[in-house]
């Protein structure tokens, strides 16, 4: 995977052309992390990697496997702009997946993680873009990431995302999410109790 980067003078820009194939998603995430780390923006890496994966997956699914696409990263004074260019004029659809569906939540994740996003026509197709703020501290980023997961998980268990503002539903959803995570950890051969203890230790240290 080739990548073209401009780091000086500002603004910083990185252009990553890639083929829309499932194996390329790993390389795309690595390229995003490497570039943001080089720019001193590693705190944004997780969100940017997730967004890049969702946008590239949409290209694979809706434009066609093997099609040519390009990811563009632009770092401005207060935000990181991400653009995913492809050669299809078809705009992404706002889907409302059923509670038992595992896909169709890419735009929900995009909207939750970014301050703004949209679609623009290009001479050869379209670009889906979004902007991530640079000023969030790590605690606020953690809260934002969990909010995104909780809203998506709330839909997955059949309750509208808006219900998450109600304490009883929020507690039940959080408990279910943690329970599922513990089962997942055990299925991966890890010790759930050890992970919980480590998470509690980190939480207490950060809260202090």
C-alpha positions in Angstrom: 0.0 0.0 0.0 1.5 3.3 -1.1 1.0 6.4 1.0 1.9 10.0 0.2 2.4 12.3 3.1 3.0 16.1 3.6 3.9 17.0 7.1 5.6 20.4 6.6 4.4 23.1 6.1 0.9 22.9 7.6 -1.6 21.6 6.9 -0.5 18.0 7.1 -2.0 15.7 4.5 -1.8 12.0 3.8 -3.2 10.3 0.8 -3.6 6.5 0.9 -4.8 4.8 -2.3 -5.9 1.2 -1.8 -7.9 -1.7 -3.3 -11.2 -2.4 -1.7 -10.4 -5.9 -0.5 -11.0 -7.3 3.1 -7.2 -8.0 3.6 -6.5 -4.3 2.8 -8.4 -3.2 5.9 -5.6 -4.2 8.2 -3.0 -2.2 6.1 -5.4 0.8 6.0 -5.7 0.8 9.8 -1.9 0.5 10.1 -1.3 3.4 7.7 -3.8 5.6 9.7 -2.1 4.8 13.0 1.4 5.4 11.6 0.5 8.7 10.1 -1.3 10.1 13.1 1.5 8.9 15.4 4.0 10.8 13.2 1.8 13.9 13.5 1.6 13.7 17.3 -2.1 12.8 17.1 -2.0 9.2 18.4 -4.9 10.0 20.8 -7.1 10.1 17.7 -5.8 6.8 16.2 -8.5 4.5 17.6 -11.4 6.6 16.3 -9.7 7.3 13.0 -8.9 3.6 12.5 -12.5 2.6 13.3 -13.9 5.2 10.9 -11.5 4.2 8.1 -12.5 0.6 8.5 -16.2 1.4 8.4 -15.9 3.6 5.3 -13.7 1.1 3.5 -16.0 -1.7 4.4 -18.9 0.2 2.9 -16.9 0.6 -0.4 -16.3 -3.2 -0.4 -20.0 -4.0 0.2 -21.7 -1.3 -1.9 -19.3 -0.3 -4.6 -17.6 -3.6 -5.2 -14.8 -5.7 -4.0 -11.6 -4.9 -5.8 -12.6 -1.3 -6.7 -10.1 1.5 -6.3 -10.5 3.9 -3.4 -8.5 6.5 -1.7 -8.4 7.7 2.0 -7.3 11.3 2.6 -6.3 12.6 6.0 -6.1 16.4 6.5 -5.0 17.8 9.9 -6.1 21.4 10.4 -5.6 23.6 13.5 -8.6 22.2 15.4 -9.8 19.1 13.6 -8.7 16.1 11.6 -10.7 15.7 8.4 -11.0 12.2 6.8 -12.2 11.6 3.3 -12.9 8.3 1.6 -13.0 8.7 -2.2 -14.5 6.0 -4.5 -15.7 5.9 -8.1 -19.4 5.4 -7.4 -21.9 8.2 -7.4 -24.3 6.2 -5.1 -24.6 8.0 -1.8 -24.5 6.0 1.5 -27.9 5.1 2.9 -29.0 5.9 6.5 -29.9 2.3 7.6 -31.8 1.4 10.7 -30.7 -2.2 11.3 -32.9 -4.6 13.2 -31.8 -5.7 16.7 -30.4 -9.0 15.5 -28.4 -7.6 12.5 -24.6 -7.4 12.8 -24.1 -4.9 10.0 -25.6 -1.6 8.8 -24.3 0.5 11.7 -21.4 2.2 10.0 -23.0 5.5 9.6 -24.2 5.5 13.2 -20.7 5.0 14.3 -19.4 7.7 11.9 -22.0 10.2 13.2 -21.3 9.4 16.8 -17.5 9.7 16.6 -17.3 12.8 14.5 -18.4 16.4 15.0 -19.8 16.5 11.5 -19.8 14.4 8.3 -21.3 14.3 4.8 -21.0 13.3 1.2 -19.7 15.3 -1.7 -19.7 14.5 -5.4 -16.4 14.4 -7.2 -15.5 14.3 -10.9 -15.1 10.5 -10.8 -17.6 9.5 -8.1 -18.0 10.7 -4.5 -16.2 11.3 -1.2 -17.6 10.5 2.3 -16.0 12.9 4.8 -16.0 13.6 8.5 -14.2 15.7 11.0 -12.7 14.7 14.4 -11.9 17.4 17.0 -8.3 17.6 18.2 -8.9 19.1 21.6 -10.5 16.2 23.5 -8.5 14.9 26.4 -8.1 11.1 26.9 -10.9 10.9 29.5 -13.4 12.6 27.2 -12.3 10.4 24.4 -12.9 7.3 26.5 -16.4 8.6 27.4 -17.1 9.4 23.7 -16.1 5.9 22.6 -18.3 4.2 25.3 -21.2 6.4 24.3 -20.9 5.3 20.8 -20.8 1.6 21.8 -23.7 2.0 24.2 -25.9 3.7 21.7 -25.1 0.9 19.1 -25.5 -1.8 21.8 -28.8 -0.2 22.9 -30.2 -0.6 19.4 -28.8 -4.2 19.3 -30.8 -5.2 22.3 -33.9 -3.7 20.9 -34.2 -0.4 22.8 -33.9 3.0 21.0 -30.7 4.9 21.5 -32.7 7.7 23.1 -33.7 5.4 26.0 -30.1 5.4 27.1 -30.9 8.7 28.9 -33.1 6.8 31.3 -31.1 5.4 34.2 -32.8 2.0 34.5 -32.3 1.2 30.8 -28.8 2.6 30.9 -27.8 0.4 33.9 -29.4 -2.7 32.2 -27.7 -2.0 28.9 -24.3 -1.4 30.6 -24.6 -4.6 32.6 -25.5 -6.6 29.5 -22.6 -5.1 27.6 -20.1 -5.9 30.4 -21.5 -9.5 30.7 -21.1 -10.1 27.0 -17.6 -8.7 27.2 -16.7 -11.1 30.0 -18.0 -14.0 28.0 -16.0 -12.8 25.0 -12.8 -12.6 27.1 -13.3 -16.1 28.3 -13.9 -17.3 24.8 -10.6 -15.8 23.8 -8.8 -17.7 26.5 -8.3 -14.7 28.8 -9.1 -14.4 32.5 -12.2 -12.1 32.9 -11.4 -11.5 36.6 -7.8 -10.4 35.8 -9.1 -8.0 33.1 -11.6 -6.5 35.5 -9.0 -6.0 38.2 -6.6 -4.4 35.7 -9.4 -2.1 34.4 -10.4 -1.1 37.9 -6.8 -0.3 38.8 -6.4 1.9 35.7 -9.8 3.6 36.3 -8.9 4.4 39.9 -5.4 5.8 38.8 -6.9 8.0 36.1 -9.8 9.2 38.4 -7.2 10.2 41.0 
